[in-house]
Amino acid sequence: MPETEGMETIQQLRAVDAELKIPAISGAPQEWRILGMAENHGAHKTLAKPFKLAELTEAVETLLRPPAP
């Protein structure tokens, strides 16, 4: 995101659609707590780089799964 920070993007997406499932991915050091901040801003699923393809697949499948009745 060359002109927008991740947290700002999450807030903008949340403003457009409060029900939108938002993933967040970061390669920042864990001590920066970026992914925790992303969750606090509304990200539903987070992944820390590097991650395995299976982890990404599981995250996307979880986000796309319809809510339980």
HELIX and SHEET records of a PDB file:
HELIX    1   1 GLY A    6  VAL A   16  1                                  11    
HELIX    2   2 GLN A   30  TRP A   32  5                                   3    
HELIX    3   3 ILE A   34  HIS A   41  1                                   8    
HELIX    4   4 LEU A   53  LEU A   64  1                                  12    
SHEET    1   A 2 PRO A  23  SER A  26  0                                        
SHEET    2   A 2 LYS A  45  ALA A  48  1                                        
END                                                                             
